[in-house]
Amino acid sequence: MSATTEKPAIQSLDPAEIEAALAARGQPKYRAAQVIRWLYEKRVTSFEQMTDLPVALRADLAEAFEFVRLENLRVLGSEDTTRKYLFKLPDGALIESVLIPASPALYGEASDRRTLCVSTQVGCAYGCKFCASGLDGFSRNLSPGEIAGQLIEAERLSGERVSNLVFMGMGEPLANFANLMRAIDIINSPWGLGLGARHITVSTSGLAPQIRQLADQPRQIRLAISLHGATDEVRGQIMPVNRKFPLAELLDACAYHASKKKQHITFEYILIEGINDEPAHAADLARVAKLVRAKVNCIPYNAVEGLQWKRPSEARQDAFMEVLERARIPATIRREKGHDIAAACGQLRRQQTQPAQPAA
């Protein structure tokens, strides 16, 4: 449902629901296929543009349903061609999406791999200590249409096809489980945006019950865990969710997921100077990764205004990675993708909504 009206969004409905809505208006069955084609193949921005529908039906649909359109307020582009988009939703709320190109070191110069990082909530209630998304609190969940709409708008603005999608933007995806699953249906289905399930990754701060729920879904989507600490002591400093779902409970849920799916889980690990970047921390990470056969993706911290964390030197990053390599953990490190455009979650939104500070 929209945050501002009682009208459902047409982009949040599945084909059966669109067909039922049209049947209730005395329309033939084929009208549903027409509407779906306009939404996801033609990607129109209003009912008015659905020109093979009768004028009266277009007006009726506009009266009955909200047509979600994300307004692009700002685009930041970095030297490495990462693009960050600030979108305004119909109720005025702001969210962010980030389009990340392939790393030549990992995929080669000719790779056309493009990954879009999307948001699932306005703000976040989970308060991860390194993250800007939750600094202004949680406002609401995104609707399925608002989630899928980020992919549509990013492709329109960039003129490029997104090859991979990660739910690692603002918010905790698994706290918006029903809308997330509906959005994934839209994104994955042949009638929708047609992006393969194995090219979709859901990231979570560690909601153990929902990880089990996700494991029971038939979709072969990938799972990433925002780990950032491989002991309760370290993780508890960074991730408040660890108090509710301690590491042992989280790893148990990860093991359950691994038993149900063919894909390896990925542990996302932000390297923060003096907090979790010592060789001993890397050894702890190697130990827990082996328990669930997880891959590791290390990300040097992106500085956030108002937070005191620091990015480790490259020498410290390299020493950390050497420990993982010696332990034979499949591990990569992602450097300089959007570091120059404040690409960490929530930073651009805060720049837009926070008043400028007077010069000293």
C-alpha positions as CSV (number, residue, x, y, z in Angstrom):
1,M,0.0,0.0,0.0
2,S,1.1,3.6,-0.5
3,A,2.3,5.5,2.5
4,T,0.1,8.5,1.4
5,T,-3.2,7.0,0.1
6,E,-5.4,3.9,0.5
7,K,-4.9,3.1,-3.1
8,P,-2.7,0.0,-3.9
9,A,0.2,0.6,-6.2
10,I,-0.2,-1.2,-9.6
11,Q,3.5,-2.1,-9.6
12,S,3.0,-4.1,-6.4
13,L,0.5,-6.5,-7.9
14,D,1.2,-9.8,-9.5
15,P,-0.5,-10.9,-12.8
16,A,-3.3,-12.8,-11.1
17,E,-4.2,-9.7,-9.0
18,I,-4.0,-7.4,-12.1
19,E,-6.2,-9.8,-14.0
20,A,-8.8,-9.9,-11.1
21,A,-8.8,-6.1,-10.9
22,L,-9.5,-5.9,-14.6
23,A,-12.1,-8.6,-14.6
24,A,-13.9,-6.7,-11.8
25,R,-14.2,-3.9,-14.3
26,G,-15.6,-6.1,-17.0
27,Q,-12.4,-6.3,-19.0
28,P,-11.2,-9.3,-21.0
29,K,-8.4,-11.5,-19.7
30,Y,-5.8,-10.2,-22.3
31,R,-5.9,-6.7,-20.8
32,A,-3.8,-7.9,-17.9
33,A,-1.0,-9.0,-20.3
34,Q,-1.2,-5.5,-21.9
35,V,-0.9,-3.7,-18.6
36,I,2.1,-5.9,-17.5
37,R,3.8,-5.3,-20.9
38,W,3.5,-1.6,-20.4
39,L,4.8,-1.8,-16.9
40,Y,7.9,-4.0,-17.4
41,E,8.7,-4.2,-21.1
42,K,7.8,-0.7,-22.2
43,R,8.4,0.8,-18.7
44,V,5.9,3.6,-19.1
45,T,5.6,6.2,-16.3
46,S,1.8,6.6,-16.2
47,F,-1.5,4.9,-17.1
48,E,-2.0,7.6,-19.8
49,Q,0.8,6.1,-21.8
50,M,-0.8,2.7,-22.1
51,T,-2.2,3.6,-25.4
52,D,-3.8,0.2,-26.4
53,L,-6.1,0.4,-23.4
54,P,-9.4,2.3,-23.8
55,V,-9.2,5.9,-22.6
56,A,-12.0,5.2,-20.0
57,L,-10.1,2.2,-18.6
58,R,-6.9,4.2,-18.3
59,A,-8.8,6.8,-16.3
60,D,-10.5,4.2,-14.2
61,L,-7.1,2.6,-13.3
62,A,-5.6,5.9,-12.5
63,E,-8.5,6.5,-10.1
64,A,-8.2,3.1,-8.4
65,F,-4.4,2.5,-8.3
66,E,-1.4,4.5,-7.5
67,F,1.3,4.5,-10.2
68,V,4.6,4.5,-8.4
69,R,7.3,6.7,-10.0
70,L,10.6,7.3,-8.3
71,E,11.8,10.9,-8.9
72,N,15.5,11.2,-9.4
73,L,16.8,14.1,-7.3
74,R,20.5,13.7,-7.6
75,V,23.2,11.5,-9.3
76,L,26.7,11.4,-8.1
77,G,29.3,9.7,-10.3
78,S,32.8,8.7,-9.2
79,E,36.1,8.4,-11.0
80,D,35.6,4.6,-11.3
81,T,32.2,5.1,-12.9
82,T,30.2,4.1,-9.8
83,R,26.9,6.0,-9.8
84,K,24.8,6.8,-6.8
85,Y,21.2,7.8,-7.2
86,L,19.0,9.7,-4.7
87,F,15.3,9.0,-5.3
88,K,12.2,10.7,-3.9
89,L,9.2,8.5,-3.3
90,P,5.6,9.5,-3.8
91,D,5.3,10.5,-0.1
92,G,8.5,12.6,-0.2
93,A,10.7,10.0,1.5
94,L,14.2,9.7,0.2
95,I,16.1,6.5,-0.6
96,E,19.4,5.6,-2.4
97,S,20.6,3.1,-5.0
98,V,24.2,2.5,-6.2
99,L,25.2,1.2,-9.6
100,I,28.6,-0.5,-9.3
101,P,30.6,-1.5,-12.4
102,A,32.7,-4.7,-12.7
103,S,36.2,-4.6,-11.1
104,P,38.7,-5.2,-13.9
105,A,40.9,-7.1,-11.4
106,L,38.1,-9.6,-10.8
107,Y,36.2,-9.8,-14.1
108,G,38.6,-8.4,-16.8
109,E,38.5,-5.1,-18.6
110,A,35.8,-6.2,-21.1
111,S,33.3,-7.3,-18.5
112,D,29.8,-5.8,-18.8
113,R,28.9,-6.9,-15.2
114,R,26.9,-4.1,-13.5
115,T,25.6,-4.5,-9.9
116,L,22.8,-2.4,-8.5
117,C,22.6,-2.0,-4.7
118,V,19.0,-1.3,-3.7
119,S,17.1,-0.2,-0.6
120,T,14.3,-2.0,1.1
121,Q,13.3,0.5,3.8
122,V,13.3,4.3,4.5
123,G,15.9,4.5,7.2
124,C,16.7,1.5,9.4
125,A,15.9,0.3,12.9
126,Y,18.9,-1.9,13.4
127,G,21.5,0.7,14.2
128,C,24.7,-0.9,12.9
129,K,27.4,1.4,14.3
130,F,29.3,2.0,11.1
131,C,26.2,2.8,8.9
132,A,24.6,6.1,8.1
133,S,21.2,4.5,7.1
134,G,19.9,4.3,10.7
135,L,21.3,7.6,12.0
136,D,17.9,9.3,11.5
137,G,15.9,6.3,12.6
138,F,13.4,4.1,10.7
139,S,10.4,5.6,8.8
140,R,8.7,2.8,6.9
141,N,9.0,-0.3,4.7
142,L,9.2,0.1,0.9
143,S,6.5,-1.4,-1.2
144,P,7.3,-4.1,-3.8
145,G,6.8,-1.5,-6.5
146,E,9.2,0.9,-4.8
147,I,11.8,-1.8,-4.5
148,A,11.6,-3.1,-8.0
149,G,11.3,0.5,-9.3
150,Q,14.9,1.2,-8.3
151,L,16.1,-1.3,-10.9
152,I,13.9,0.2,-13.6
153,E,15.0,3.8,-12.9
154,A,18.7,2.9,-12.6
155,E,18.6,1.2,-16.0
156,R,16.7,4.2,-17.5
157,L,19.1,6.8,-16.0
158,S,22.3,4.9,-16.9
159,G,21.2,3.4,-20.2
160,E,22.8,0.2,-19.1
161,R,21.5,-3.2,-18.3
162,V,21.9,-4.3,-14.7
163,S,23.3,-7.8,-14.5
164,N,23.3,-8.3,-10.7
165,L,21.2,-7.1,-7.9
166,V,22.1,-6.9,-4.2
167,F,19.7,-5.9,-1.4
168,M,22.4,-4.1,0.5
169,G,21.1,-0.5,0.4
170,M,19.2,1.3,3.1
171,G,17.2,-0.8,5.6
172,E,17.2,-4.5,6.7
173,P,15.7,-6.5,3.8
174,L,14.6,-9.4,6.0
175,A,12.6,-7.1,8.3
176,N,10.5,-6.3,5.2
177,F,10.2,-10.0,4.2
178,A,6.8,-10.1,2.5
179,N,7.4,-7.0,0.4
180,L,10.9,-8.2,-0.4
181,M,9.6,-11.6,-1.7
182,R,7.0,-9.9,-3.8
183,A,9.6,-7.5,-5.3
184,I,11.9,-10.4,-6.1
185,D,9.0,-12.1,-7.9
186,I,8.6,-9.0,-10.1
187,I,12.4,-8.7,-10.7
188,N,12.9,-12.4,-11.4
189,S,9.8,-13.4,-13.3
190,P,9.7,-13.6,-17.1
191,W,6.6,-11.4,-17.0
192,G,8.5,-8.9,-14.9
193,L,12.1,-7.7,-15.2
194,G,13.6,-11.2,-16.0
195,L,16.7,-11.1,-13.9
196,G,17.9,-14.6,-12.9
197,A,17.6,-15.6,-9.3
198,R,21.2,-16.5,-9.1
199,H,22.1,-12.9,-9.9
200,I,20.1,-11.7,-6.9
201,T,21.6,-11.4,-3.4
202,V,19.8,-10.6,-0.2
203,S,21.9,-9.2,2.6
204,T,21.0,-9.3,6.3
205,S,22.4,-8.0,9.5
206,G,21.7,-11.4,11.0
207,L,17.9,-12.0,11.5
208,A,18.2,-15.7,12.2
209,P,14.5,-16.7,12.0
210,Q,14.1,-14.9,8.7
211,I,17.3,-16.5,7.3
212,R,15.6,-19.9,8.0
213,Q,12.4,-18.6,6.3
214,L,14.5,-17.5,3.3
215,A,16.1,-21.0,3.1
216,D,12.6,-22.5,2.8
217,Q,11.8,-20.4,-0.2
218,P,12.0,-22.2,-3.6
219,R,14.0,-19.3,-5.2
220,Q,17.7,-19.9,-5.6
221,I,18.7,-16.4,-4.6
222,R,21.9,-15.8,-2.8
223,L,22.5,-14.9,0.8
224,A,25.0,-12.5,2.3
225,I,25.5,-11.9,6.0
226,S,26.7,-8.5,7.3
227,L,29.1,-10.2,9.8
228,H,31.8,-7.6,10.5
229,G,32.9,-9.4,13.6
230,A,33.6,-13.2,14.1
231,T,33.2,-13.2,17.9
232,D,30.3,-11.9,20.1
233,E,32.7,-9.5,21.7
234,V,33.7,-7.8,18.4
235,R,30.4,-8.2,16.6
236,G,28.5,-6.8,19.6
237,Q,30.5,-3.5,19.4
238,I,29.4,-3.1,15.8
239,M,26.1,-4.8,15.4
240,P,23.3,-4.3,18.0
241,V,21.3,-7.1,16.4
242,N,24.0,-9.5,17.9
243,R,22.4,-9.1,21.3
244,K,19.1,-10.6,20.0
245,F,20.7,-13.1,17.7
246,P,24.2,-14.0,19.0
247,L,26.8,-15.5,16.7
248,A,26.1,-19.1,17.6
249,E,22.4,-18.6,16.7
250,L,23.3,-16.8,13.5
251,L,25.7,-19.5,12.4
252,D,23.1,-22.2,13.2
253,A,20.7,-20.4,10.8
254,C,23.4,-20.0,8.2
255,A,24.1,-23.8,8.4
256,Y,20.4,-24.5,7.9
257,H,20.4,-22.2,4.9
258,A,23.5,-23.9,3.5
259,S,21.9,-27.3,3.9
260,K,18.9,-26.1,1.8
261,K,20.6,-24.2,-1.0
262,K,23.4,-24.9,-3.5
263,Q,25.0,-21.5,-3.3
264,H,27.7,-20.5,-0.8
265,I,26.8,-17.9,1.7
266,T,28.9,-14.7,1.6
267,F,30.1,-13.0,4.8
268,E,30.4,-9.3,4.2
269,Y,33.1,-7.9,6.5
270,I,33.7,-4.1,6.7
271,L,37.3,-3.5,7.9
272,I,37.4,-0.8,10.6
273,E,40.7,0.4,11.9
274,G,41.4,-0.8,15.5
275,I,38.0,-2.5,15.8
276,N,38.1,-5.7,13.7
277,D,41.1,-5.5,11.4
278,E,43.8,-7.3,13.3
279,P,45.3,-10.6,12.1
280,A,43.7,-12.3,15.1
281,H,40.3,-11.0,13.9
282,A,41.1,-12.5,10.5
283,A,41.8,-15.9,12.2
284,D,38.5,-15.8,14.0
285,L,36.8,-15.0,10.7
286,A,38.5,-17.9,8.9
287,R,37.3,-20.2,11.7
288,V,33.6,-19.3,11.4
289,A,33.7,-19.1,7.6
290,K,34.8,-22.8,7.6
291,L,31.9,-23.8,9.8
292,V,29.3,-22.9,7.1
293,R,31.6,-23.0,4.0
294,A,31.2,-19.3,3.5
295,K,33.0,-17.0,1.1
296,V,34.3,-13.7,2.5
297,N,34.0,-10.2,0.9
298,C,36.1,-7.6,2.8
299,I,35.2,-3.9,2.3
300,P,37.5,-1.2,3.7
301,Y,35.3,1.2,5.7
302,N,33.8,4.2,3.9
303,A,34.0,7.2,6.2
304,V,30.6,8.6,7.4
305,E,30.3,12.2,8.7
306,G,29.3,12.1,12.3
307,L,30.8,8.7,13.0
308,Q,34.3,8.1,14.4
309,W,35.3,4.9,12.6
310,K,38.4,5.0,10.4
311,R,39.5,3.1,7.2
312,P,42.5,0.9,7.8
313,S,45.7,1.5,5.8
314,E,46.2,-0.7,2.8
315,A,49.1,-2.4,4.6
316,R,46.6,-3.4,7.4
317,Q,44.1,-4.6,4.8
318,D,46.7,-6.7,3.1
319,A,47.9,-8.3,6.4
320,F,44.2,-9.2,7.1
321,M,43.8,-10.8,3.7
322,E,47.0,-12.8,4.0
323,V,45.6,-14.6,7.1
324,L,42.5,-15.6,5.1
325,E,44.5,-16.7,2.2
326,R,46.7,-18.9,4.4
327,A,43.6,-20.4,5.8
328,R,42.4,-21.1,2.3
329,I,39.2,-19.1,2.7
330,P,37.7,-17.9,-0.6
331,A,38.0,-14.1,0.0
332,T,38.1,-10.9,-2.0
333,I,38.6,-7.3,-1.0
334,R,36.6,-4.5,-2.6
335,R,38.4,-1.2,-2.8
336,E,37.5,2.3,-4.0
337,K,34.1,1.6,-5.5
338,G,32.3,4.8,-4.6
339,H,34.7,5.8,-1.8
340,D,34.9,9.3,-3.4
341,I,31.1,9.8,-3.7
342,A,30.0,8.8,-0.2
343,A,28.6,5.5,-1.5
344,A,28.0,3.9,1.9
345,C,24.4,3.4,2.8
346,G,22.4,6.6,3.8
347,Q,25.2,9.2,3.2
348,L,23.6,11.0,0.3
349,R,20.2,11.0,1.9
350,R,21.7,12.6,5.0
351,Q,23.4,15.2,2.9
352,Q,20.0,16.1,1.4
353,T,18.0,16.2,4.6
354,Q,20.5,17.6,7.2
355,P,20.9,21.3,7.4
356,A,24.4,22.6,6.4
357,Q,26.6,23.4,9.4
358,P,27.9,26.9,9.6
359,A,31.7,27.4,9.0
360,A,33.8,27.6,12.2
